[in-house]
Amino acid sequence: MTSEDVKENYRAVVLGAGGVGKSALVIRYITDNFIEDYDPTIEDSYRKNYSIDGVSGILEIVDTAGQEGFGTLLDQWIRRGKGFVLVYSITSLQSFEQAVKFRDSILSIKENDDVPIVLVGNKCDLESQRKVSTQRAKELAEQWKCAFLETSAKEKINTSQVFTEIVKTIRKSEVVVREVQPPWPRLASRCTIL
């Protein structure tokens, strides 16, 4: 892909509680490998070329810490992010509740109620250990007006769809912004310099 082919350049931030499989999900998408064991992440950044609906671009994915104690970094991650993948484990109600808190932080820091978000229930291969029903997560996503997917990094279920969906969601939000905000030249014609 040449620089002329790249039409878009987006940054997606992956947030969620510790141990929900954020890194496994990202690495499965980037390298198509599954990592069984990992060291807790503070921040890793990956770039991947994509072509979605005939438009090429580069997606930068920021894989973040899920542990408490990274509050100042959380603010930075959110400020720099264009879209957000909120990940919880279907085997942990606490991680689901944490996803709600992450969204609240995003809306507060961005000072906007319409931020591109995809809600992701990871580890759907562990159905026998499920603590968060698919229906409950779907209802939350409907309330938030965002996309929802259940994934398994281990079994490669919906892993690439998550990142396709966040790109599409960011695109939609940019179209809305362009339609709402008048372009600069029209504004300039109304200015008077004294």
C-alpha positions as CSV (number, residue, x, y, z in Angstrom):
1,M,0.0,0.0,0.0
2,T,1.5,3.3,-1.0
3,S,0.9,6.7,0.7
4,E,-1.5,7.6,-2.1
5,D,-3.6,4.6,-1.3
6,V,-4.1,5.6,2.4
7,K,-7.2,7.7,2.7
8,E,-7.8,7.3,6.4
9,N,-5.6,7.2,9.5
10,Y,-7.5,6.4,12.8
11,R,-6.5,5.6,16.4
12,A,-8.6,3.1,18.3
13,V,-8.0,2.6,22.0
14,V,-8.8,-0.8,23.6
15,L,-10.0,-0.4,27.2
16,G,-11.2,-2.9,29.7
17,A,-10.5,-4.5,33.1
18,G,-7.3,-6.5,33.6
19,G,-7.4,-10.1,32.3
20,V,-10.4,-9.7,29.9
21,G,-8.2,-10.5,26.9
22,K,-7.6,-7.1,25.4
23,S,-4.0,-8.0,24.3
24,A,-5.0,-11.4,23.0
25,L,-7.7,-9.8,20.9
26,V,-5.4,-7.2,19.5
27,I,-2.6,-9.6,18.8
28,R,-5.0,-12.1,17.1
29,Y,-6.1,-9.2,14.8
30,I,-2.6,-7.9,14.1
31,T,-0.6,-11.2,13.7
32,D,-3.4,-13.9,13.6
33,N,-1.7,-15.6,16.6
34,F,-3.2,-16.4,20.0
35,I,-1.1,-15.7,23.1
36,E,-1.9,-18.0,26.0
37,D,0.4,-16.3,28.5
38,Y,1.2,-12.7,28.7
39,D,2.7,-10.0,31.0
40,P,0.2,-7.3,32.0
41,T,0.2,-4.5,29.5
42,I,0.9,-0.9,30.4
43,E,0.6,0.4,26.8
44,D,1.4,-1.2,23.5
45,S,0.7,0.4,20.1
46,Y,0.2,-1.4,16.8
47,R,-0.5,-0.3,13.3
48,K,-2.3,-2.2,10.6
49,N,-3.2,-1.4,7.0
50,Y,-6.8,-2.1,6.1
51,S,-9.1,-1.8,3.2
52,I,-12.8,-1.6,4.3
53,D,-15.6,-1.0,1.8
54,G,-13.0,-0.1,-0.8
55,V,-11.3,2.6,1.3
56,S,-7.7,2.0,2.5
57,G,-6.3,3.3,5.7
58,I,-4.1,2.7,8.7
59,L,-5.5,1.8,12.0
60,E,-3.4,2.5,15.0
61,I,-4.5,0.3,17.9
62,V,-3.5,1.3,21.5
63,D,-3.7,-1.7,23.8
64,T,-4.0,-0.3,27.4
65,A,-3.5,-1.4,31.0
66,G,-6.6,-2.8,32.7
67,Q,-5.2,-2.6,36.2
68,E,-6.1,0.2,38.6
69,G,-3.5,2.9,39.1
70,F,-3.2,4.1,35.6
71,G,-5.6,7.0,35.9
72,T,-3.4,9.7,34.4
73,L,-2.5,7.4,31.5
74,L,-6.3,6.7,31.0
75,D,-6.9,10.4,30.5
76,Q,-4.1,10.5,27.8
77,W,-5.4,7.4,26.0
78,I,-8.9,8.8,25.9
79,R,-7.9,12.3,24.7
80,R,-5.8,10.8,21.9
81,G,-8.3,8.2,20.8
82,K,-10.7,8.6,17.9
83,G,-12.7,5.4,18.7
84,F,-12.9,3.0,21.6
85,V,-13.2,-0.8,21.9
86,L,-14.6,-1.5,25.4
87,V,-13.8,-5.1,26.2
88,Y,-15.2,-7.3,29.1
89,S,-15.1,-11.0,29.7
90,I,-18.4,-12.8,29.4
91,T,-17.1,-14.8,32.5
92,S,-16.9,-11.7,34.7
93,L,-19.7,-9.5,35.8
94,Q,-17.2,-7.1,37.4
95,S,-15.4,-6.6,34.0
96,F,-18.8,-5.8,32.4
97,E,-19.5,-3.2,35.1
98,Q,-16.0,-1.8,34.6
99,A,-16.8,-1.3,30.9
100,V,-19.6,1.0,31.9
101,K,-17.1,3.0,34.1
102,F,-14.7,3.3,31.1
103,R,-17.5,4.6,28.9
104,D,-18.4,7.2,31.6
105,S,-14.8,8.3,31.6
106,I,-14.6,8.6,27.8
107,L,-17.8,10.7,27.7
108,S,-16.5,12.9,30.5
109,I,-13.0,13.5,29.1
110,K,-14.3,13.9,25.5
111,E,-17.1,16.1,26.7
112,N,-19.3,14.5,24.1
113,D,-22.1,11.9,24.3
114,D,-21.6,10.6,20.8
115,V,-18.2,9.0,20.8
116,P,-17.4,6.0,18.5
117,I,-17.5,2.9,20.7
118,V,-17.8,-0.8,20.1
119,L,-18.7,-3.0,23.1
120,V,-17.0,-6.4,23.0
121,G,-17.8,-9.5,25.2
122,N,-14.6,-11.5,24.9
123,K,-14.0,-15.2,25.8
124,C,-17.2,-16.4,24.2
125,D,-15.6,-19.8,23.9
126,L,-16.0,-20.2,27.7
127,E,-19.8,-20.5,27.4
128,S,-20.1,-22.8,30.5
129,Q,-18.5,-20.1,32.6
130,R,-20.7,-17.3,31.3
131,K,-21.7,-14.6,33.9
132,V,-22.9,-11.9,31.5
133,S,-25.8,-12.8,29.2
134,T,-25.7,-11.8,25.6
135,Q,-29.1,-10.2,26.0
136,R,-27.9,-7.9,28.8
137,A,-24.9,-6.8,26.8
138,K,-27.1,-6.2,23.7
139,E,-29.5,-4.1,25.7
140,L,-26.6,-2.0,27.0
141,A,-25.2,-1.5,23.5
142,E,-28.7,-0.4,22.3
143,Q,-28.9,2.0,25.2
144,W,-25.4,3.4,24.2
145,K,-26.3,3.3,20.5
146,C,-23.1,1.4,19.7
147,A,-22.1,-1.9,18.0
148,F,-21.8,-5.0,20.1
149,L,-19.9,-8.2,19.3
150,E,-19.0,-11.3,21.3
151,T,-15.5,-12.6,20.5
152,S,-13.0,-15.3,21.2
153,A,-9.3,-14.4,20.6
154,K,-8.5,-18.1,21.3
155,E,-11.0,-19.5,18.7
156,K,-10.7,-16.5,16.3
157,I,-14.4,-15.6,16.6
158,N,-15.2,-12.0,15.4
159,T,-11.7,-10.7,16.1
160,S,-11.3,-8.9,12.8
161,Q,-14.9,-7.8,12.8
162,V,-14.3,-5.8,16.0
163,F,-11.7,-3.6,14.3
164,T,-13.7,-3.3,11.0
165,E,-16.7,-2.1,13.1
166,I,-14.7,0.5,15.0
167,V,-13.4,1.9,11.7
168,K,-16.9,2.1,10.3
169,T,-18.2,3.7,13.5
170,I,-15.4,6.3,13.4
171,R,-16.2,7.0,9.7
172,K,-19.9,7.5,10.5
173,S,-19.0,10.0,13.3
174,E,-16.8,12.0,11.0
175,V,-19.6,12.3,8.4
176,V,-21.9,13.6,11.1
177,V,-19.3,16.1,12.3
178,R,-18.8,17.3,8.7
179,E,-22.5,17.8,8.2
180,V,-23.0,19.7,11.5
181,Q,-19.9,21.9,11.4
182,P,-19.8,24.4,8.5
183,P,-16.6,24.4,6.5
184,W,-14.0,27.1,7.3
185,P,-14.4,29.2,4.1
186,R,-18.0,29.9,4.8
187,L,-17.2,30.9,8.4
188,A,-14.4,33.2,7.2
189,S,-16.8,35.1,4.9
190,R,-18.8,36.1,7.9
191,C,-15.9,37.4,9.9
192,T,-15.2,41.1,10.2
193,I,-11.7,42.2,11.3
194,L,-11.6,45.6,13.0
